[in-house]
Amino acid sequence: MNNYKIFGNPSVDVVIEMGLGACIAEWEALATELGKSHGVLVYERAGINHSNKNNKERTPTNIAMELKMLLDTVSHEEKIVVIGHSQGGLYASEFCGLYPEMIKRLILLDPLSKTDIRFKKELTPKELKRSGADKSKNFDILRIMAKLGLKGLIKKIMCQAPPFYYAQFTEEQRIDILNSFVNITNIDTCREEYRLSHDESILNKMVLKEDYPDIPIVLITHSSEEAIKENIEFGRNDRSFAIREEELWQDVMKDYMDYSKNVSWMQAKKSTHYIHLIEPEIIISACT
């Protein structure tokens, strides 16, 4: 059973598909603001935080179908806006490809695309490690630490990382997000979601680009200037490498420009990956 919350109007017309391992608490501020003029559904995927896990593979297609099943249980408008952030962008795009008759608009925020595999193909193993683009080992480390009883240490470390780096949360929200980081089911689900979202055999079973419906798509990507700055500061990379990685990242996200004849693209001016926390007004405007 999925844990979800509806903000604003009881009839849903905006659905938020969050990033990898994200909790409702992370999106409450934006959903509350959007709820002033919309009905906003925010949910945690199966196995994430307070949602029960199920036996289905954590493939983009299965996740998209599970969202449809959830929507079948709540009141919603005939046409809805779907917002997908980061890895949630891959799931949101698959949902819209499978159920185009339901879609008013797809808004993609720094989305994962099928071409993310280019990081592994175009960077050397050493460069890939420097880039931080491969997150597969992160979940193994988290799992080992949690099993060893180092949950307090994990929370202490994560307090200095996103999303906390970009926003002030209430104590209740803070506790909920931190608890998710040390939840073994949550960690295992994130690891499987990540693995299957980078498995080419799985990606090839998704709705093909040439078969994708001409629905309105708004692609919003982060500020290249801010991303390069963070890469140098926190990734400790030199500027030339940070620029090359950023150009590849933007190019990977722009794969969605060919999904529909009705696509618009913009870059956030101040945001890195967490656009919804730094410049929520951009998303609010895109929903109107």
Backbone torsions as a table, in degrees:
resi	resn	phi	psi	omega
1	MET	NA	130.8	-178.7
2	ASN	-81.2	137.7	170.9
3	ASN	-84.0	125.4	-179.3
4	TYR	-145.5	166.1	177.9
5	LYS	-145.5	138.1	177.6
6	ILE	-108.5	127.1	179.9
7	PHE	-106.9	138.3	175.6
8	GLY	79.7	-133.0	-176.2
9	ASN	-59.5	141.1	-178.9
10	PRO	-67.9	-23.3	178.1
11	SER	-93.8	115.7	-172.9
12	VAL	-71.8	131.5	171.7
13	ASP	-131.1	-0.7	174.5
14	VAL	-133.8	129.8	177.9
15	VAL	-120.7	132.7	179.2
16	ILE	-108.5	120.0	174.8
17	GLU	-102.1	107.1	-171.1
18	MET	-79.4	169.4	179.3
19	GLY	-73.1	-176.6	-175.0
20	LEU	-60.6	116.7	175.7
21	GLY	74.6	6.6	-176.4
22	ALA	-71.4	149.4	179.5
23	CYS	-106.9	159.4	176.5
24	ILE	-55.2	-38.2	-177.8
25	ALA	-54.6	-34.9	-178.8
26	GLU	-65.7	-28.0	-174.0
27	TRP	-106.5	1.6	-174.6
28	GLU	-60.2	-39.8	-177.9
29	ALA	-62.7	-48.1	179.3
30	LEU	-66.3	-43.9	-178.6
31	ALA	-62.7	-36.7	178.2
32	THR	-65.0	-42.1	178.6
33	GLU	-66.9	-44.7	177.2
34	LEU	-63.3	-32.1	-178.2
35	GLY	-66.3	-10.7	176.9
36	LYS	-68.5	-22.2	179.4
37	SER	-136.8	6.3	-178.7
38	HIS	-140.5	170.2	166.8
39	GLY	-105.2	114.9	-170.3
40	VAL	-113.3	121.4	176.8
41	LEU	-99.7	121.3	172.7
42	VAL	-119.7	129.3	-176.6
43	TYR	-138.2	157.6	176.3
44	GLU	-103.9	125.5	-176.2
45	ARG	-62.8	160.9	-179.9
46	ALA	-52.5	128.9	178.9
47	GLY	87.4	-5.6	-179.3
48	ILE	-99.8	127.0	176.2
49	ASN	51.3	-108.8	-174.9
50	HIS	-92.9	0.4	179.4
51	SER	-86.9	138.7	177.7
52	ASN	-67.3	144.7	174.7
53	LYS	-78.9	160.7	173.9
54	ASN	-131.6	-178.5	-173.7
55	ASN	-91.0	-0.1	-178.6
56	LYS	-80.6	143.9	176.1
57	GLU	-58.5	145.5	-177.4
58	ARG	-84.9	50.8	178.2
59	THR	-83.2	155.1	177.0
60	PRO	-55.0	-39.2	-178.8
61	THR	-67.8	-44.4	177.9
62	ASN	-62.2	-41.6	-179.7
63	ILE	-64.8	-40.4	177.2
64	ALA	-62.7	-41.6	179.5
65	MET	-67.7	-33.8	177.5
66	GLU	-68.2	-35.3	175.3
67	LEU	-63.6	-40.8	177.4
68	LYS	-61.1	-41.4	178.6
69	MET	-63.1	-39.0	177.4
70	LEU	-65.0	-44.8	179.9
71	LEU	-62.7	-29.9	178.0
72	ASP	-65.8	-16.2	-177.6
73	THR	-99.8	-6.7	-179.0
74	VAL	-122.2	156.4	177.3
75	SER	-71.6	129.3	178.4
76	HIS	-147.2	159.0	178.9
77	GLU	-70.9	162.1	-179.7
78	GLU	-62.2	-38.9	177.8
79	LYS	-118.7	134.7	-177.3
80	ILE	-126.7	156.5	171.8
81	VAL	-95.7	130.3	178.7
82	VAL	-113.3	124.9	178.1
83	ILE	-107.4	126.5	178.5
84	GLY	-125.0	124.0	-179.5
85	HIS	-109.4	133.4	173.3
86	SER	56.0	-124.7	178.8
87	GLN	-62.3	-30.0	175.9
88	GLY	-61.7	-21.0	176.4
89	GLY	-65.3	-36.6	177.7
90	LEU	-64.7	-42.7	180.0
91	TYR	-69.8	-40.2	179.3
92	ALA	-64.1	-40.5	-179.9
93	SER	-66.2	-37.0	177.9
94	GLU	-68.2	-40.4	177.6
95	PHE	-59.2	-46.2	-178.4
96	CYS	-67.8	-32.3	177.3
97	GLY	-70.0	-33.0	-179.9
98	LEU	-81.4	-31.9	-174.3
99	TYR	-128.9	57.0	-175.0
100	PRO	-62.3	-25.1	-179.5
101	GLU	-66.3	-16.8	-178.8
102	MET	-93.3	-8.8	-165.1
103	ILE	-98.3	125.5	171.4
104	LYS	-89.4	-41.5	-178.2
105	ARG	-164.5	144.6	173.8
106	LEU	-111.0	123.2	178.1
107	ILE	-112.1	118.5	-177.4
108	LEU	-109.1	122.4	-179.7
109	LEU	-108.2	109.8	-179.3
110	ASP	43.1	55.5	-169.9
111	PRO	-77.7	148.1	166.3
112	LEU	-71.8	136.2	176.9
113	SER	-121.5	170.9	179.6
114	LYS	-63.9	-20.0	-176.6
115	THR	-91.5	10.6	178.4
116	ASP	-60.0	-21.5	179.0
117	ILE	-61.0	-16.3	179.6
118	ARG	-59.7	-28.9	178.5
119	PHE	-59.7	-43.1	179.4
120	LYS	-71.6	-32.2	-176.3
121	LYS	-81.0	-32.4	-172.5
122	GLU	-104.3	-12.0	175.6
123	LEU	-108.1	146.5	174.9
124	THR	-69.8	161.1	177.9
125	PRO	-53.7	-38.3	178.9
126	LYS	-67.1	-42.8	179.6
127	GLU	-66.8	-38.2	179.4
128	LEU	-62.1	-40.8	178.2
129	LYS	-64.8	-41.9	178.9
130	ARG	-64.7	-33.9	-174.5
131	SER	-71.5	-30.0	-175.4
132	GLY	77.4	7.2	-176.9
133	ALA	-70.6	-29.3	179.6
134	ASP	-92.0	110.2	-176.0
135	LYS	-100.8	5.6	-173.0
136	SER	-59.4	-38.7	-177.2
137	LYS	-76.1	-21.8	-178.8
138	ASN	-57.5	-40.6	-176.8
139	PHE	-72.7	-32.7	175.7
140	ASP	-64.1	-42.3	179.3
141	ILE	-64.9	-45.3	178.6
142	LEU	-59.4	-41.8	-178.1
143	ARG	-64.5	-44.6	180.0
144	ILE	-62.2	-45.0	-179.0
145	MET	-63.3	-42.5	179.6
146	ALA	-65.0	-40.3	179.1
147	LYS	-66.4	-29.4	180.0
148	LEU	-83.6	2.0	178.5
149	GLY	82.1	20.8	-177.8
150	LEU	-97.4	35.6	-176.7
151	LYS	-63.4	-36.8	178.9
152	GLY	-63.1	-39.2	178.7
153	LEU	-66.9	-41.8	177.8
154	ILE	-57.7	-47.1	-178.6
155	LYS	-63.0	-39.6	179.8
156	LYS	-63.0	-41.7	179.1
157	ILE	-67.1	-46.1	-174.9
158	MET	-68.8	-22.1	177.3
159	CYS	-63.1	-21.7	-179.6
160	GLN	-97.6	2.6	-174.7
161	ALA	-115.8	171.8	174.7
162	PRO	-60.1	146.7	3.4
163	PRO	-84.6	-4.2	-175.1
164	PHE	-64.4	-28.4	-179.5
165	TYR	-63.1	-24.8	-172.8
166	TYR	-108.7	-7.7	-173.5
167	ALA	-152.4	156.3	173.0
168	GLN	-100.5	123.8	-179.5
169	PHE	-108.9	158.4	172.7
170	THR	-68.5	164.4	179.9
171	GLU	-61.2	-39.0	179.0
172	GLU	-63.7	-44.4	178.5
173	GLN	-64.0	-44.0	-179.6
174	ARG	-58.0	-47.6	-179.5
175	ILE	-62.5	-42.7	-178.1
176	ASP	-64.1	-44.4	180.0
177	ILE	-64.8	-45.8	-179.0
178	LEU	-64.3	-38.8	178.2
179	ASN	-63.1	-32.7	179.7
180	SER	-65.5	-32.8	-179.0
181	PHE	-65.4	-24.3	-177.1
182	VAL	-109.3	7.6	178.5
183	ASN	-82.2	115.7	-175.0
184	ILE	-59.9	-42.4	178.0
185	THR	-60.9	-41.6	179.0
186	ASN	-62.9	-45.6	-179.6
187	ILE	-61.7	-47.2	-179.2
188	ASP	-63.4	-38.7	179.5
189	THR	-66.5	-43.4	177.3
190	CYS	-59.1	-42.3	-180.0
191	ARG	-62.1	-41.9	179.8
192	GLU	-71.7	-41.2	176.4
193	GLU	-58.4	-45.1	-178.2
194	TYR	-64.9	-45.6	-178.9
195	ARG	-59.4	-47.4	-175.7
196	LEU	-75.1	-22.3	177.6
197	SER	-79.8	-6.0	177.0
198	HIS	-120.2	14.4	178.5
199	ASP	-94.6	112.5	-174.5
200	GLU	-60.8	-33.1	179.2
201	SER	-66.6	-32.3	176.8
202	ILE	-75.4	-44.5	-179.1
203	LEU	-61.7	-33.5	-179.7
204	ASN	-69.0	-14.6	178.9
205	LYS	-90.8	-5.8	178.2
206	MET	-76.5	170.8	177.7
207	VAL	-57.2	126.6	-177.2
208	LEU	-72.1	149.7	-179.6
209	LYS	-57.8	-41.3	-178.8
210	GLU	-69.6	-17.5	178.5
211	ASP	-101.3	2.0	-173.7
212	TYR	-71.3	138.0	-178.7
213	PRO	-70.2	151.2	179.9
214	ASP	-82.4	65.3	176.9
215	ILE	-89.6	155.8	176.4
216	PRO	-66.9	128.4	179.0
217	ILE	-125.1	130.5	173.9
218	VAL	-113.0	115.7	179.6
219	LEU	-102.5	120.3	179.4
220	ILE	-119.8	116.9	-180.0
221	THR	-113.6	162.5	-175.7
222	HIS	-70.1	167.5	176.0
223	SER	-71.6	123.1	178.6
224	SER	-63.5	-39.9	-179.9
225	GLU	-59.8	-45.4	-179.8
226	GLU	-68.8	-38.0	-179.9
227	ALA	-65.9	-41.9	178.3
228	ILE	-63.3	-42.3	179.2
229	LYS	-60.2	-45.1	179.4
230	GLU	-67.3	-37.6	179.9
231	ASN	-61.2	-40.6	179.7
232	ILE	-71.1	-43.1	-175.4
233	GLU	-73.2	-50.0	-174.4
234	PHE	-96.1	-34.0	178.2
235	GLY	-82.3	-13.5	179.7
236	ARG	57.4	38.2	177.6
237	ASN	-100.7	156.1	177.0
238	ASP	-75.8	161.9	-173.4
239	ARG	-61.9	-39.8	-178.0
240	SER	-62.5	-41.3	178.2
241	PHE	-69.4	-41.2	179.5
242	ALA	-60.1	-39.3	178.8
243	ILE	-66.9	-44.2	-179.1
244	ARG	-63.9	-41.7	178.9
245	GLU	-65.3	-41.0	-179.6
246	GLU	-64.8	-41.1	177.8
247	GLU	-61.3	-40.0	178.3
248	LEU	-67.0	-43.4	-179.3
249	TRP	-60.4	-47.5	179.1
250	GLN	-62.6	-39.9	-178.8
251	ASP	-65.5	-39.2	177.9
252	VAL	-62.4	-44.1	179.8
253	MET	-67.3	-32.9	-178.5
254	LYS	-72.1	-1.8	173.3
255	ASP	-55.3	-29.5	-179.5
256	TYR	-71.0	-12.2	179.5
257	MET	-63.9	-22.2	-179.1
258	ASP	-98.6	6.3	-176.8
259	TYR	-77.2	-28.6	-174.8
260	SER	-147.0	159.9	175.2
261	LYS	-81.1	-5.8	-175.9
262	ASN	-122.2	66.7	-178.4
263	VAL	-119.6	133.3	172.5
264	SER	-121.0	148.2	-177.2
265	TRP	-130.2	140.3	173.8
266	MET	-146.9	154.2	174.9
267	GLN	-106.6	136.4	173.1
268	ALA	-66.5	147.4	-176.2
269	LYS	-87.4	-29.5	-173.9
270	LYS	-119.1	-8.2	-169.4
271	SER	-97.5	146.7	163.4
272	THR	-95.7	-135.2	-170.7
273	HIS	-68.8	-27.9	-174.2
274	TYR	-94.9	63.7	-177.1
275	ILE	-58.0	-37.5	-176.4
276	HIS	-68.1	-19.1	178.7
277	LEU	-96.6	-28.0	-174.8
278	ILE	-95.6	-44.5	-179.2
279	GLU	-131.6	63.4	-178.0
280	PRO	-60.5	-25.4	-178.4
281	GLU	-61.0	-28.8	178.1
282	ILE	-64.1	-42.4	-178.3
283	ILE	-70.7	-41.3	178.5
284	ILE	-59.7	-42.7	178.3
285	SER	-64.6	-39.6	-178.5
286	ALA	-67.5	-22.7	-178.8
287	CYS	-80.8	-13.4	-176.3
288	THR	-86.4	NA	NA
